[in-house]
Amino acid sequence: MINFNQITKIFKSDILVKPFVALDNVSFEIPEGSMVGFLGANGAGKTTSLKIIMDFIRPTSGEVLFSEKLGKTNFEVFKNIGFLPERPYFYQNLKGEEFLKFLGNISDVHASDIQQRIKYWAPRFRIDHALNREIRTYSKGMLQRIGFLATIIHEPKIIILDEPLSGLDPIGRKELKDVIVEVHKQGKTVFFSSHIVPDIEEICDRVVFLKEGKLVYDGSVDSLMRQGHSSFEIKVMATSLPKLNAPIQNLSTFAGSITVVEVMPENLRKIIEELYSHNLEIVGVESKKPSLEEIFYNIKG
Ligand SMILES: Nc1ncnc2c1ncn2[C@@H]1O[C@H](COP(=O)(O)OP(=O)(O)OP(=O)(O)O)[C@@H](O)[C@H]1O
């Protein structure tokens, strides 16, 4: 649906300051119907990429290609994108409902459609109870939810959210993730940036990972998870172990009387045989899959 194609962005703020390469020949895709997490540490280039997609800034080289399903002209394309910036501006004196109506109006949505969409979405966004209150009284979680609702009031085909979950407590994050999932289930393509891997692992089917302005990964969460090597943990009833010949990954003691030996699958049998040959009692063997976070830590940029 959106193809970010060989984009480089160099910031040159001053003739005396060295130009800064914020994005270095980055390409990735946002396929139609997908939920894509855009991952990267602070300063990796996520916001810069989103600004380029939204045409707020121009790339130094490369181009953003939009599928015809989004529209044939720039005007049509951007009408089909809902964007929630990292720090959205809210009219504090407006009530929630007035704010949504205002935004629906400037997006040319018919008044009866705005009303119908508010009626449908507000309870799902758990904001219906506060629509008659001024926005100044909203919590951060409520602001994020009404901001997100505002981005879908004109029924765009794709929704782009810049760090929507940052600064929210666990309950606020769960509530917002629930509505992101709900909106995606209704057929919308979703692209959101985050630096929190478990959030992406939980709800996304694809992930784009940037590290210091370079693309490290663009693909499905499943195939990335398969790249992580599973290991096994063998729990042995002993406070220490004799020297073992087969290679082990890690050794730790647990509850003062159990030693946990981590081994790769190909060494599991050899280690078990060695432990038995020393008359040690094995009390458990468990497969240990790395989390997406552990896999990312190990990816080289
Ligand atoms: N206008 C600018 N002029 C110079 N450098 C800039 C400009 N905008 C961004 N940068 C630099 O580009 C790099 C990428 O910034 P960007 O905001 O895209 O990162 P990010 O991945 O969104 O990080 P965060 O998670 O902190 O928002 C940073 O080092 C930033 O300082």
The ligand as a Tripos MOL2 file, in Angstrom:
@<TRIPOS>MOLECULE
LIG
   31    33     1     0     0
SMALL
NO_CHARGES

@<TRIPOS>ATOM
      1 N1         15.4750   19.0110   11.4430 N.pl3     1 LIG1
      2 C1         16.5060   18.3000   11.8580 C.ar      1 LIG1
      3 N2         17.7640   18.7710   11.7710 N.ar      1 LIG1
      4 C2         18.8260   18.0500   12.1710 C.ar      1 LIG1
      5 N3         18.7330   16.7890   12.6870 N.ar      1 LIG1
      6 C3         17.5020   16.2660   12.8050 C.ar      1 LIG1
      7 C4         16.3240   16.9840   12.4050 C.ar      1 LIG1
      8 N4         15.2450   16.1920   12.6410 N.ar      1 LIG1
      9 C5         15.7220   15.0410   13.1630 C.ar      1 LIG1
     10 N5         17.0740   15.0870   13.2690 N.ar      1 LIG1
     11 C6         17.9490   14.0170   13.7830 C.3       1 LIG1
     12 O1         17.6750   12.8360   13.0550 O.3       1 LIG1
     13 C7         17.7660   11.6940   13.9150 C.3       1 LIG1
     14 C8         16.4980   10.8900   13.8090 C.3       1 LIG1
     15 O2         15.4330   11.6110   14.4550 O.3       1 LIG1
     16 P1         13.9620   11.0490   14.5470 P.3       1 LIG1
     17 O3         13.1390   12.0660   15.2610 O.co2     1 LIG1
     18 O4         13.5140   10.6130   13.2120 O.co2     1 LIG1
     19 O5         14.1820    9.7570   15.4710 O.3       1 LIG1
     20 P2         13.1120    8.7690   16.1120 P.3       1 LIG1
     21 O6         13.5110    7.3690   15.7020 O.co2     1 LIG1
     22 O7         11.7380    9.1940   15.7940 O.co2     1 LIG1
     23 O8         13.4180    8.9410   17.6650 O.3       1 LIG1
     24 P3         12.4000    9.1320   18.9290 P.3       1 LIG1
     25 O9         11.9910    7.7300   19.2940 O.co2     1 LIG1
     26 O10        13.3000    9.7460   19.9500 O.co2     1 LIG1
     27 O11        11.2780   10.0190   18.5100 O.co2     1 LIG1
     28 C9         18.0430   12.2400   15.3130 C.3       1 LIG1
     29 O12        19.4300   12.1340   15.5840 O.3       1 LIG1
     30 C10        17.6140   13.6840   15.2330 C.3       1 LIG1
     31 O13        18.3860   14.4970   16.1180 O.3       1 LIG1
@<TRIPOS>BOND
     1     1     2 1
     2     2     3 ar
     3     2     7 ar
     4     3     4 ar
     5     4     5 ar
     6     5     6 ar
     7     6     7 ar
     8     6    10 ar
     9     7     8 ar
    10     8     9 ar
    11     9    10 ar
    12    10    11 1
    13    11    12 1
    14    11    30 1
    15    12    13 1
    16    13    14 1
    17    13    28 1
    18    14    15 1
    19    15    16 1
    20    16    17 2
    21    16    18 1
    22    16    19 1
    23    19    20 1
    24    20    21 2
    25    20    22 1
    26    20    23 1
    27    23    24 1
    28    24    25 2
    29    24    26 1
    30    24    27 1
    31    28    29 1
    32    28    30 1
    33    30    31 1
@<TRIPOS>SUBSTRUCTURE
     1 LIG1         1 GROUP 0 **** ****
